[in-house]
Structure formats: structure tokens, C-alpha cells
């Protein structure tokens, strides 16, 4: 027994250290994992014809204006706007969408300043924190454009346009935002 005694204390210390590291790692990964909006649901890109129709307004499309993050802050003075955000102040855009056959087909059209970074579109739960990147906007004649289609059951959701950033920084770098509500779905069923 005396020959094993000097090994017991280091063994206990190592096991405690191992447990603390394991616990730290688990807590860290849980914190980094964000809830994913529409997890397990396939979000489809619209065909070229559907995209052209929605951008041109052909069909029964409803329109939601995208609100600039600078318009949301009512107390923002010109002195509060940094050089970096001054170009984004003039940003504007719309969401054109239709609810048909149990799907929400939508397109985002935005006038944004040219940038080396991509502009990404995210979907976010209206009353939650779950988010999901849907697509990147592509530069076209009328500005930046992108489109997608997803199940109607996900309504309502918020559409967020941000510059290319890490998922955890999206809410800090919002350029434009708008909400597609479930009320529109009910109105269309009534018709």
C-alpha cells in the first residue's frame, strides 16, 4: 500500500482537471450553438422564371418594405453615423412574396452600396432567436436580388439583410429588415 500512496494524489488531481476541462468544453459548445430556424426544412431557390416574375411584380405578389437599421433608431443624429455606416444609411429594399400551394415564395430586392463583402439574407423567428442563412444577394440591374421558397407553416418570420459576417454577429450588422406575417396567409385562404 505504501508503494501506491504517492500515485493516488496526482491521479485524483488529474481526474479533477479532466472533469473540469470536459465540463468547460461542453458549456462552450452549447453556448456557441445557436438555434437554427426551420431546422430540417429544405429551403428551395426559385427558378429563373419565378425570380423574374417576382422582381417584375407579375402575379399576385404582396410587397413588404425593408426598413434600414438607421431608420429604426429614431434618435440617430448625423454625428452618430460613422463613416462605415454612412453608406448604409441610404440602403432600401423590398420583399415581394406570394403564398401559394402551401409555400411562401419570396424575393429580396435591395439597393445597397457596392462592397467586396457579400450581402447575406437571414431568416429569424419573430419572437425567438433562431436564425438561418438562406442565400446571398446577387448584383443585378435593379440592385441586389435573391429569392427562396419555404413552407407556409414557418410564418411569421423576419427577413434580415446583413453584410457577410459570422453567425453570432448578424444581429450587430443588420442593414435591412422586414417581416412576412402569417396574417397574409389567412387573408389569401379567405379569398
C-alpha positions in Angstrom: 0.0 0.0 0.0 2.8 2.4 0.8 4.2 2.0 -2.7 0.9 3.2 -4.3 0.4 6.2 -2.0 2.5 8.7 -3.9 0.4 8.0 -7.1 -3.0 8.5 -5.6 -2.9 12.3 -5.1 -1.6 13.1 -8.7 -4.2 10.7 -10.1 -7.0 12.5 -8.2 -5.8 15.9 -9.3 -5.6 14.7 -13.0 -9.1 13.3 -12.9 -10.5 16.6 -11.4 -8.7 18.6 -14.1 -10.0 16.3 -16.8 -13.6 16.7 -15.5 -13.3 20.5 -15.3 -11.9 20.7 -18.9 -14.7 18.4 -20.1 -17.3 20.5 -18.4 -15.8 23.7 -19.8 -15.8 22.3 -23.4 -19.4 21.2 -23.2 -20.6 24.6 -21.8 -18.6 26.4 -24.5 -20.1 24.4 -27.4 -23.6 24.7 -26.1 -23.2 28.5 -25.9 -21.8 28.7 -29.5 -24.6 26.5 -30.9 -27.5 28.7 -32.0 -31.0 27.5 -32.5 -31.5 27.1 -36.2 -34.6 28.5 -37.8 -36.5 25.8 -39.7 -34.1 23.1 -38.8 -34.6 20.1 -41.0 -36.7 22.0 -43.5 -35.4 22.4 -47.1 -35.4 25.9 -48.3 -35.5 26.0 -52.1 -34.2 28.6 -54.6 -36.8 29.9 -57.0 -36.4 29.1 -60.7 -35.2 31.9 -63.0 -38.7 32.4 -64.3 -40.2 32.7 -60.8 -37.5 35.1 -59.8 -38.1 37.4 -62.9 -41.9 37.3 -62.3 -41.5 38.3 -58.6 -39.0 41.1 -59.3 -41.2 42.5 -62.1 -44.3 42.2 -60.0 -46.0 39.8 -62.3 -48.6 37.7 -60.5 -50.3 38.1 -57.1 -47.3 39.3 -55.1 -47.5 41.3 -51.9 -44.8 43.8 -51.0 -43.1 44.5 -47.6 -40.7 47.4 -47.4 -37.4 46.6 -45.8 -36.5 49.1 -43.1 -33.0 50.3 -42.8 -31.3 49.9 -39.4 -30.7 53.6 -39.3 -34.4 54.4 -39.8 -35.2 52.2 -36.8 -33.1 54.3 -34.4 -35.2 57.5 -34.1 -32.6 59.4 -32.1 -29.7 59.0 -34.5 -28.0 62.3 -35.4 -25.6 62.8 -38.3 -22.9 62.9 -35.7 -23.8 59.4 -34.5 -23.3 58.0 -38.0 -19.8 56.6 -38.6 -18.1 56.7 -42.0 -18.5 53.0 -42.2 -22.3 53.2 -41.7 -22.9 56.4 -43.7 -23.1 54.4 -47.0 -25.6 52.0 -45.4 -28.0 54.9 -44.4 -29.2 55.2 -47.9 -30.0 51.5 -48.3 -33.5 50.5 -49.1 -35.3 47.4 -50.3 -38.4 45.4 -50.6 -39.6 41.8 -50.2 -42.0 40.6 -52.8 -43.8 37.4 -51.9 -46.7 35.2 -52.6 -48.3 32.3 -50.6 -49.4 29.6 -52.9 -49.7 25.8 -52.7 -48.5 25.7 -49.0 -45.3 27.6 -49.9 -44.1 31.1 -49.3 -42.1 32.2 -52.4 -40.2 35.4 -51.8 -37.6 37.6 -53.4 -35.5 40.3 -51.8 -34.6 43.3 -53.9 -32.3 45.9 -52.3 -30.3 49.0 -53.3 -27.1 48.6 -51.4 -23.7 50.2 -51.8 -21.1 48.1 -53.8 -18.9 46.1 -51.5 -16.2 43.4 -51.6 -18.2 41.5 -49.0 -21.3 39.6 -49.9 -24.8 40.6 -48.6 -26.5 37.7 -47.0 -30.2 37.2 -46.3 -31.1 35.5 -43.0 -34.5 34.3 -41.7 -35.3 34.8 -38.0 -38.2 33.8 -35.8 -40.3 36.8 -35.0 -40.5 36.1 -31.2 -37.4 34.0 -30.9 -33.7 33.9 -31.5 -33.4 31.0 -34.0 -31.8 32.2 -37.3 -30.8 30.6 -40.6 -28.9 32.0 -43.6 -30.9 31.5 -46.7 -29.0 33.0 -49.6 -26.6 35.7 -50.7 -27.8 38.6 -52.7 -26.5 38.8 -56.3 -25.8 42.1 -58.0 -28.1 42.8 -60.9 -29.5 45.7 -63.0 -32.0 46.8 -60.3 -29.8 46.3 -57.3 -29.1 43.2 -55.3 -31.5 40.3 -55.8 -32.1 36.9 -54.2 -35.0 34.5 -53.8 -36.2 31.4 -52.0 -39.2 29.3 -51.2 -40.1 27.6 -47.9 -43.2 26.0 -46.2 -46.0 28.2 -45.2 -46.0 26.7 -41.6 -42.9 28.8 -40.8 -44.9 32.1 -41.0 -44.4 34.7 -39.5 -40.6 35.2 -39.9 -38.3 38.2 -40.1 -36.0 38.7 -43.2 -32.7 40.3 -42.3 -30.1 41.6 -44.8 -26.5 41.9 -43.4 -23.0 42.0 -44.8 -21.0 38.8 -44.7 -20.3 38.1 -41.1 -20.1 35.3 -38.6 -23.5 33.9 -37.5 -23.1 35.3 -34.0 -22.5 38.9 -35.4 -25.5 39.1 -37.7 -27.7 41.0 -35.2 -25.0 43.6 -34.8 -24.6 44.2 -38.5 -28.2 44.4 -39.7 -28.6 46.6 -42.8 -32.2 46.0 -43.7 -35.1 44.1 -42.1 -38.7 43.3 -42.7 -41.4 40.8 -41.5 -43.6 38.5 -43.5 -46.6 37.9 -41.3 -49.0 35.0 -41.0 -52.0 37.3 -41.4 -51.4 37.5 -45.1 -51.7 33.7 -45.3 -55.1 33.8 -43.6 -56.3 36.6 -46.0 -55.3 34.6 -49.0 -57.2 31.5 -47.8 -60.3 33.6 -47.3 -60.3 34.7 -51.0 
